[in-house]
Structure formats: structure tokens, C-alpha cells
Amino acid sequence: MGLIKDTMRALGFLSRMPLSASWFKGYDGPLSDAVRGFPLAGMLIALPASLVLLIAQAFDLPDSITALLVIVALMIATGALHEDGLADVADGFYGGATVNRRLEIMKDSATGSYGALSLVVSVFLRAALFATIIDELDTFQAVLVLIGTEAGSRSVMVKLWQSLPSVRLGGVADQSGTPSVEAANYALIIGAVVLAICYGAAGGLFGIVVAVCLTALVYLGFSALCRDKIGGQTGDTLGAMQQLATNSLLLGLVIVL
């Protein structure tokens, strides 16, 4: 029950899905205590998009249209939470000359050129990758890839959260606490297991290895960039990490297909 409750609490933070207040009754701990549920929450977030995929396939829509509809469904489910983080990071990291200025830009709700371009590139890359997956695999395998990607990318996000210090006092990530190493590794293991099952059914062992290795490189590179630009992490960088991990996982699988 503990893992189930963590999953539902994580889902309440990561998505706009309606949840019963009973899942939060008597819970006064920080969100960081529930991070082991992030990968499983990712699986649940993938379910509406999976239904969209099945319906689109039933109507024999073009792969590119189906892929875009799946991404739109994911954005609706999450309220574009992670996309917003990616745009803020792009604007802040490359629009500010100092750490304080970068953090100030990231906090601003306005989206600049870097943010807009990052969203365009990310969304269209993800659409192209997923369209390729729909074309190369059967519908059941494509659904598994969607579920595995949403779970795996959120476990990577948790690891970044745990491994870097919070740099914005009072921000969402700071107020949510810092996950323990044990909790972050627990989430990473759950995400890896789900990813292995889903990607294994689609691309075999080689597909798993290439996707994981590529994502590990992206994680290391982005972690180093966060340290260089702002000295740690914020809620925006966690969202950006989820988006980067999503694209790197899909790209790794497509390389093998």
C-alpha cells in the first residue's frame, strides 16, 4: 500500500488527472518522500495517450498524425508541466549572463526565443521518433514503448533531483525536499524494470542497451550543464530532464529498429 500511495501522490503532482482526496488524507510529508512512485505515476499518465493511440490506429490515421495526437494527450494529462520546464531552462540558461539572472528568467512566466525553439524542436523530434516507432512496430508494442518511456524518463528525473543541490530557495523543488539516495535509486530501479520489459518487447536487448546508454549520456551532460549554469537544480530543470530523457530513450530505440 505504501508504494501505491506514493504513486497516487506523485500522480497528483505530475498530472492534472482527478484524484480522490483520500490519497492525501493524513499525509504531511514532502513530495520527495513519494518519489519512488514517480515511474509508476508515469505509467498511469501514459494510459490516456495509449487509448488515443489505439483509437487512431483503429481509424487508420497516418503515423505522423497519430504521434502528434499521442503527444497532445500527454500534454493534456500533465498540463504541459515538463514542457514548461524545458522552455524555462532554455530561456534561462542561454538568455542570462549570470546565475542570478538565469534563475530570474527561469522564474518569469513569459517564453522567449530559446524557450519557443526548444519546444518546437523537442515536440517535433518526439513526434518524428514516435511516428517511426508506430510504423516499425505493431500497435501493442507501440503502446508498451509509450508506457516504458513515460516511466523511465521520470525515474531519470528523480535521480537528477537527488544528485544536485536545490538552488532556488522557496521554489517548488526546494519546498518539496530532496529525495534520499535510497528513494531515488528505488525509483530508478522501478523505472529500469518497466523500461526493460517494455523496450525488450519492442527492440530486444540491444534496444534496451542503446536507449539506456544514450539516456545516461544525456543525463550526465545535462547534469554538468546545470552545475555550470546555475550550480544545481530547480523544478524547471527536472521537467527539462524528463523531456530530454524521453527523446533520448525514443532515439535509442529507433536507432535499433
Secondary structure per residue as TSV (DSSP state, phi and psi in degrees):
chain	resnum	aa	ss	phi	psi
A	1	M	-	360.0	-31.2
A	2	G	H	-60.9	-44.6
A	3	L	H	-67.4	-38.3
A	4	I	H	-63.4	-43.9
A	5	K	H	-64.1	-41.6
A	6	D	H	-60.9	-39.8
A	7	T	H	-63.6	-45.0
A	8	M	H	-69.7	-35.8
A	9	R	H	-68.4	-39.1
A	10	A	H	-63.9	-40.7
A	11	L	H	-62.1	-36.9
A	12	G	H	-63.3	-31.8
A	13	F	H	-84.3	-40.2
A	14	L	H	-85.2	-11.3
A	15	S	-	-139.1	174.2
A	16	R	-	-103.1	12.5
A	17	M	-	-67.5	137.4
A	18	P	-	-70.1	130.9
A	19	L	-	-130.3	151.1
A	20	S	-	-70.0	140.0
A	21	A	G	-65.1	-15.8
A	22	S	G	-64.2	-25.4
A	23	W	G	-66.8	-22.1
A	24	F	G	-108.9	1.0
A	25	K	T	-65.1	126.2
A	26	G	T	76.6	6.2
A	27	Y	-	-98.7	118.2
A	28	D	-	-125.5	14.2
A	29	G	S	-84.4	166.4
A	30	P	-	-73.1	160.8
A	31	L	G	-60.1	-29.7
A	32	S	G	-60.7	-20.9
A	33	D	G	-73.8	-15.4
A	34	A	G	-108.4	13.8
A	35	V	G	-66.8	-22.7
A	36	R	G	-65.2	-16.3
A	37	G	G	-87.5	-4.6
A	38	F	H	-58.9	-47.4
A	39	P	H	-62.1	-40.0
A	40	L	H	-69.6	-34.0
A	41	A	H	-62.8	-37.6
A	42	G	H	-60.8	-39.0
A	43	M	H	-61.0	-42.8
A	44	L	H	-67.3	-37.7
A	45	I	H	-62.4	-30.9
A	46	A	H	-74.7	-16.4
A	47	L	H	-64.6	-47.2
A	48	P	H	-61.0	-39.1
A	49	A	H	-66.3	-34.2
A	50	S	H	-64.8	-39.4
A	51	L	H	-63.7	-41.1
A	52	V	H	-60.6	-41.9
A	53	L	H	-61.2	-45.3
A	54	L	H	-63.4	-42.0
A	55	I	H	-66.4	-43.8
A	56	A	H	-61.9	-40.0
A	57	Q	H	-67.6	-36.0
A	58	A	H	-63.9	-33.6
A	59	F	T	-90.8	4.7
A	60	D	T	56.2	42.8
A	61	L	-	-71.4	153.8
A	62	P	-	-57.6	149.1
A	63	D	H	-58.6	-38.9
A	64	S	H	-65.2	-40.6
A	65	I	H	-67.4	-42.4
A	66	T	H	-59.6	-45.3
A	67	A	H	-61.4	-42.6
A	68	L	H	-66.2	-38.9
A	69	L	H	-65.1	-37.4
A	70	V	H	-63.2	-43.6
A	71	I	H	-65.6	-40.5
A	72	V	H	-61.2	-41.8
A	73	A	H	-61.6	-39.8
A	74	L	H	-65.5	-41.0
A	75	M	H	-64.1	-40.0
A	76	I	H	-65.4	-41.6
A	77	A	H	-63.2	-36.3
A	78	T	H	-99.7	-6.2
A	79	G	T	68.6	26.7
A	80	A	T	53.5	34.0
A	81	L	H	-58.5	-47.4
A	82	H	H	-77.8	-33.8
A	83	E	H	-61.9	-38.6
A	84	D	H	-62.3	-40.6
A	85	G	H	-63.3	-41.9
A	86	L	H	-61.1	-45.2
A	87	A	H	-64.0	-42.7
A	88	D	H	-64.0	-39.5
A	89	V	H	-65.4	-44.3
A	90	A	H	-61.4	-44.2
A	91	D	H	-64.4	-46.4
A	92	G	H	-69.8	-48.4
A	93	F	H	-63.3	-35.0
A	94	Y	H	-113.4	2.2
A	95	G	H	-109.7	-6.1
A	96	G	-	-120.4	147.2
A	97	A	S	-95.0	-18.8
A	98	T	S	-126.2	165.2
A	99	V	H	-60.0	-47.4
A	100	N	H	-61.8	-40.2
A	101	R	H	-67.7	-39.0
A	102	R	H	-62.9	-44.2
A	103	L	H	-65.6	-35.7
A	104	E	H	-64.9	-43.9
A	105	I	H	-64.9	-40.9
A	106	M	H	-63.9	-31.2
A	107	K	H	-76.9	-24.9
A	108	D	S	-67.0	134.2
A	109	S	S	-74.8	-16.0
A	110	A	-	-71.2	147.9
A	111	T	-	-108.4	126.4
A	112	G	-	-96.8	-168.5
A	113	S	H	-62.6	-45.9
A	114	Y	H	-62.2	-41.4
A	115	G	H	-65.5	-44.7
A	116	A	H	-63.0	-44.6
A	117	L	H	-64.4	-39.2
A	118	S	H	-63.2	-38.8
A	119	L	H	-66.9	-44.0
A	120	V	H	-59.4	-49.3
A	121	V	H	-63.4	-45.4
A	122	S	H	-64.0	-47.9
A	123	V	H	-65.9	-44.7
A	124	F	H	-72.1	-32.5
A	125	L	H	-65.0	-45.3
A	126	R	H	-62.6	-40.6
A	127	A	H	-64.2	-43.4
A	128	A	H	-64.5	-41.6
A	129	L	H	-65.7	-44.2
A	130	F	H	-71.9	-32.0
A	131	A	H	-62.8	-39.3
A	132	T	H	-63.8	-41.6
A	133	I	H	-63.6	-42.1
A	134	I	H	-63.0	-37.5
A	135	D	H	-70.9	-38.0
A	136	E	H	-85.2	-26.1
A	137	L	S	-115.4	166.6
A	138	D	-	-80.4	171.9
A	139	T	H	-61.3	-42.6
A	140	F	H	-62.1	-42.8
A	141	Q	H	-65.3	-38.8
A	142	A	H	-63.8	-39.2
A	143	V	H	-63.4	-42.5
A	144	L	H	-61.4	-40.7
A	145	V	H	-62.0	-42.8
A	146	L	H	-60.4	-46.9
A	147	I	H	-65.4	-45.5
A	148	G	H	-63.1	-38.1
A	149	T	H	-67.2	-44.3
A	150	E	H	-65.4	-35.1
A	151	A	H	-73.1	-49.4
A	152	G	H	-63.6	-40.5
A	153	S	H	-65.6	-32.7
A	154	R	H	-77.9	-25.1
A	155	S	H	-71.7	-34.6
A	156	V	H	-65.8	-39.2
A	157	M	H	-60.3	-42.1
A	158	V	H	-63.1	-40.5
A	159	K	H	-64.0	-39.7
A	160	L	H	-63.6	-41.4
A	161	W	H	-58.5	-43.3
A	162	Q	H	-74.5	-32.6
A	163	S	H	-85.9	-18.3
A	164	L	S	-115.4	146.4
A	165	P	-	-73.6	151.1
A	166	S	B	-74.7	135.6
A	167	V	-	-116.6	-2.8
A	168	R	S	-118.8	99.3
A	169	L	T	-62.5	128.5
A	170	G	T	87.2	-3.2
A	171	G	S	-73.7	175.5
A	172	V	H	-60.7	-48.5
A	173	A	H	-65.7	-37.8
A	174	D	H	-67.4	-43.7
A	175	Q	H	-68.1	-24.6
A	176	S	T	-81.5	-4.7
A	177	G	-	83.9	179.7
A	178	T	-	-114.6	126.2
A	179	P	-	-62.1	146.5
A	180	S	-	-72.7	160.2
A	181	V	H	-59.4	-41.1
A	182	E	H	-63.2	-44.7
A	183	A	H	-66.0	-41.3
A	184	A	H	-65.2	-42.3
A	185	N	H	-67.2	-35.2
A	186	Y	H	-60.3	-47.2
A	187	A	H	-62.5	-40.3
A	188	L	H	-63.8	-39.7
A	189	I	H	-66.7	-44.9
A	190	I	H	-60.5	-46.7
A	191	G	H	-61.4	-38.8
A	192	A	H	-67.7	-39.4
A	193	V	H	-64.7	-47.7
A	194	V	H	-61.7	-44.6
A	195	L	H	-61.5	-44.0
A	196	A	H	-62.0	-42.0
A	197	I	H	-65.3	-47.2
A	198	C	H	-71.7	-47.5
A	199	Y	H	-73.4	-30.5
A	200	G	H	-62.2	-38.0
A	201	A	H	-70.7	-21.4
A	202	A	H	-99.6	-43.9
A	203	G	H	-125.1	5.2
A	204	G	H	71.8	-172.4
A	205	L	H	-60.6	-40.6
A	206	F	H	-63.8	-37.7
A	207	G	H	-63.0	-40.2
A	208	I	H	-63.8	-48.0
A	209	V	H	-62.6	-47.6
A	210	V	H	-64.8	-44.5
A	211	A	H	-63.1	-43.8
A	212	V	H	-68.2	-43.4
A	213	C	H	-64.1	-43.4
A	214	L	H	-63.8	-41.4
A	215	T	H	-67.9	-35.7
A	216	A	H	-62.6	-40.3
A	217	L	H	-65.4	-41.3
A	218	V	H	-64.1	-42.3
A	219	Y	H	-59.6	-48.6
A	220	L	H	-62.7	-42.0
A	221	G	H	-65.9	-43.9
A	222	F	H	-70.4	-36.7
A	223	S	H	-60.3	-44.2
A	224	A	H	-64.8	-37.7
A	225	L	H	-64.9	-41.0
A	226	C	H	-62.2	-42.6
A	227	R	H	-63.1	-40.6
A	228	D	H	-71.4	-41.3
A	229	K	H	-82.0	-42.3
A	230	I	T	-132.3	-3.0
A	231	G	S	82.4	11.1
A	232	G	S	168.1	-145.6
A	233	Q	B	-126.6	157.0
A	234	T	-	-133.3	176.6
A	235	G	H	-60.0	-34.0
A	236	D	H	-64.4	-41.4
A	237	T	H	-67.0	-30.1
A	238	L	H	-67.2	-42.6
A	239	G	H	-63.0	-41.9
A	240	A	H	-62.6	-38.2
A	241	M	H	-62.8	-39.8
A	242	Q	H	-62.6	-41.0
A	243	Q	H	-68.1	-42.0
A	244	L	H	-65.6	-41.0
A	245	A	H	-65.4	-38.5
A	246	T	H	-58.9	-49.5
A	247	N	H	-67.3	-37.6
A	248	S	H	-70.5	-37.0
A	249	L	H	-63.9	-47.2
A	250	L	H	-63.6	-41.8
A	251	L	H	-62.7	-42.5
A	252	G	H	-59.8	-40.8
A	253	L	H	-68.8	-42.2
A	254	V	H	-63.1	-35.0
A	255	I	H	-57.7	-35.4
A	256	V	H	-82.3	-33.3
A	257	L	-	-66.7	360.0
